[in-house]
Amino acid sequence: MKPIKLDKKSPSVDELLAIARREPVLLVTPDGENFVLEEADDFDREVVELGNSKTFMKFLEERSREKGAISIEQFADELKSSDA
């Protein structure tokens, strides 16, 4: 990963993209914030799309309200009773 401190130089977007095509770039702002610039793959794009989907976020919110998993003992009891 190539660190670039933006307080010392301000490369153009084209220059940053040229570097990011070879390796990820760590951009460090004058106030110390860090940002990573790297090529996005299909998974990265899917994460962004799902994160911006109100429908998917609503689905996740509803799922998070569901009661948790059953204990292994309960599962074993249910398995035994279904075999009978």
Number of C-alpha atoms within 10 A of each C-alpha: 13 14 13 18 16 14 11 10 8 11 12 9 9 9 10 17 17 11 16 18 12 12 14 17 20 17 18 17 14 11 8 11 8 13 13 14 17 17 13 9 8 7 9 10 11 12 11 10 11 12 12 11 12 10 11 13 13 11 11 11 11 10 11 10 8 8 7 8 8 8 9 9 9 11 12 11 11 11 11 10 9 8 6 5
